[in-house]
Amino acid sequence: MKRWMRVGAIALLLSSVSAFAGPAVTLYKSPNCGCCVKYVEYLKANGFAVKSYDQADMDGIKKRYGVTRVASCHTALVNGYVVEGHVPASAINTLLREKPAIAGISVPGMPLNSPGMGEMKKGTLTVYTIPKAGETPKVFSVE
């Protein structure tokens, strides 16, 4: 009887721990990119549950998810949205909270003031929308 109570207590503990895990992130990156590894660490430190996959054909991933016009070095999927590049956690959280009718958000290129690339300078990083087909990217936020 005590054994089953312990098993039940452990199961309850594990289920409560997983309830506190942040949004699941699937991230595709080049196997040789150090800043992508730093970005994964940044996301984990900000409460996201990240699974990272090395991909030799990142161009194919970018085409599949429609980020060729606003591309960066890695592509992530979060709750049905695409998150391209070194997007701050605050912008991802806003995206998930507001649920706009866009494909996702991006920080194109690899700006030095972005997470995983160096010291972040608040108010200097522009995050763009990843528009649906035929639309133009717009400013989503300035972080």
C-alpha positions as CSV (number, residue, x, y, z in Angstrom):
1,M,0.0,0.0,0.0
2,K,2.8,2.4,0.9
3,R,4.5,1.6,-2.3
4,W,1.4,2.6,-4.4
5,M,1.1,5.8,-2.4
6,R,4.7,6.7,-3.2
7,V,4.1,5.9,-6.9
8,G,1.0,8.1,-6.8
9,A,2.9,10.9,-5.1
10,I,5.7,10.8,-7.6
11,A,3.2,10.8,-10.5
12,L,1.5,13.8,-9.0
13,L,4.8,15.6,-8.5
14,L,5.9,15.0,-12.1
15,S,2.6,16.1,-13.6
16,S,2.7,19.3,-11.6
17,V,6.3,20.0,-12.7
18,S,5.3,19.6,-16.4
19,A,2.3,21.9,-15.8
20,F,4.8,24.7,-15.0
21,A,6.9,24.2,-18.2
22,G,6.6,27.0,-20.7
23,P,5.5,26.8,-24.3
24,A,7.1,24.0,-26.4
25,V,9.5,25.2,-29.0
26,T,10.9,23.2,-31.9
27,L,14.0,24.9,-33.2
28,Y,15.9,24.0,-36.4
29,K,19.5,25.2,-36.7
30,S,22.7,24.6,-38.6
31,P,24.9,22.1,-36.8
32,N,27.8,24.6,-36.9
33,C,26.1,27.7,-35.5
34,G,27.3,28.8,-32.0
35,C,24.8,31.7,-31.7
36,C,21.9,29.3,-32.3
37,V,23.1,27.3,-29.3
38,K,23.2,30.5,-27.2
39,Y,19.7,31.3,-28.3
40,V,18.4,27.9,-27.3
41,E,20.0,28.5,-23.8
42,Y,18.3,31.9,-23.7
43,L,14.9,30.5,-24.5
44,K,15.3,27.8,-21.8
45,A,16.4,30.4,-19.3
46,N,13.2,32.3,-20.1
47,G,10.9,29.3,-19.4
48,F,10.5,27.7,-22.9
49,A,10.7,24.0,-23.3
50,V,13.0,23.7,-26.3
51,K,13.8,20.8,-28.6
52,S,16.6,21.7,-31.0
53,Y,17.4,19.9,-34.3
54,D,20.5,20.2,-36.4
55,Q,19.6,20.6,-40.1
56,A,22.0,20.6,-43.1
57,D,19.3,22.2,-45.4
58,M,18.2,25.3,-43.6
59,D,17.2,26.9,-46.9
60,G,14.6,24.1,-47.3
61,I,13.3,24.8,-43.7
62,K,13.0,28.5,-44.4
63,K,11.1,27.9,-47.7
64,R,8.8,25.4,-46.0
65,Y,7.8,28.0,-43.3
66,G,7.8,31.1,-45.5
67,V,10.6,33.0,-43.9
68,T,12.8,33.6,-46.9
69,R,12.1,37.4,-47.0
70,V,12.7,37.8,-43.2
71,A,15.4,35.1,-42.7
72,S,17.9,34.7,-40.0
73,C,20.1,31.7,-38.9
74,H,17.5,29.5,-37.2
75,T,13.8,28.8,-37.4
76,A,11.5,27.8,-34.6
77,L,7.9,26.7,-34.2
78,V,5.9,27.7,-31.2
79,N,2.1,27.0,-30.8
80,G,1.4,27.2,-34.5
81,Y,3.6,30.3,-35.1
82,V,7.0,30.6,-36.8
83,V,9.7,32.4,-34.8
84,E,12.6,33.3,-37.0
85,G,16.0,34.4,-35.7
86,H,17.0,36.0,-32.4
87,V,13.5,37.1,-31.2
88,P,13.3,38.2,-27.6
89,A,11.2,36.1,-25.2
90,S,9.0,39.2,-24.5
91,A,8.0,39.4,-28.2
92,I,7.2,35.6,-28.3
93,N,5.1,35.9,-25.2
94,T,3.2,38.9,-26.7
95,L,2.6,36.8,-29.9
96,L,1.3,33.9,-27.9
97,R,-0.9,36.1,-25.7
98,E,-2.4,38.2,-28.5
99,K,-2.6,35.5,-31.2
100,P,-2.6,37.8,-34.3
101,A,-3.5,36.4,-37.7
102,I,0.1,36.2,-39.0
103,A,2.4,33.3,-39.8
104,G,4.9,34.4,-37.1
105,I,7.6,36.9,-36.1
106,S,11.2,37.5,-37.1
107,V,14.3,39.4,-36.3
108,P,16.0,39.2,-39.7
109,G,19.7,38.8,-40.0
110,M,21.8,38.5,-36.9
111,P,21.8,41.8,-35.0
112,L,24.4,42.2,-32.3
113,N,21.8,43.6,-29.8
114,S,19.7,40.4,-29.9
115,P,19.4,37.4,-27.6
116,G,22.3,35.0,-28.2
117,M,24.3,37.6,-30.2
118,G,25.6,39.8,-27.5
119,E,24.3,42.4,-25.0
120,M,20.7,43.3,-25.6
121,K,19.9,47.0,-25.6
122,K,16.3,47.6,-24.7
123,G,14.3,49.6,-27.2
124,T,16.7,49.0,-30.1
125,L,15.6,45.6,-31.6
126,T,12.9,45.6,-34.3
127,V,10.7,42.5,-34.5
128,Y,8.8,42.1,-37.8
129,T,5.8,40.0,-38.7
130,I,6.1,37.0,-40.9
131,P,3.2,37.7,-43.2
132,K,1.0,35.2,-44.9
133,A,1.5,34.8,-48.7
134,G,1.5,38.0,-50.7
135,E,1.7,40.4,-47.8
136,T,4.5,42.7,-46.7
137,P,6.3,42.3,-43.4
138,K,5.4,45.0,-40.8
139,V,6.8,46.0,-37.5
140,F,5.4,43.8,-34.8
141,S,7.3,45.4,-31.9
142,V,10.5,47.2,-30.8
143,E,12.1,45.4,-27.9
